[in-house]
Amino acid sequence: MHFTLYDSNAARIVQIEKNLQLALKALGLKGTVLSISEPPLLAREQLLSRVPLVEYQQKRWSLSPGKTPSKQEFIKLLTILTTQEM
């Protein structure tokens, strides 16, 4: 699994990545995480009002705009994603 995190807040990106990794571990999954925090890119993509965003397989989710998604929110999202892949 490969995820991309989009956010303009560096401190929040660190916590989001930690929560995502904890959720992956809790579900027995492995994945890589790439972070993109370039405001000009986020503005061009019209994502600034939706950050933080998580991208997986070219689909983007904004779980809680302006807030750090929790481990539990990621577990719910990962459960949905892995169920769809089967």
Secondary structure, DSSP 4 states (H G I P E B T S, - for coil): -EEEEE-S-HHHHHHHHHHHHHHHHHTT---EEEEE--HHHHHHTT-TTT-SEEEETTEEE-SSTTSPPPHHHHHHHHHHHHHHH-
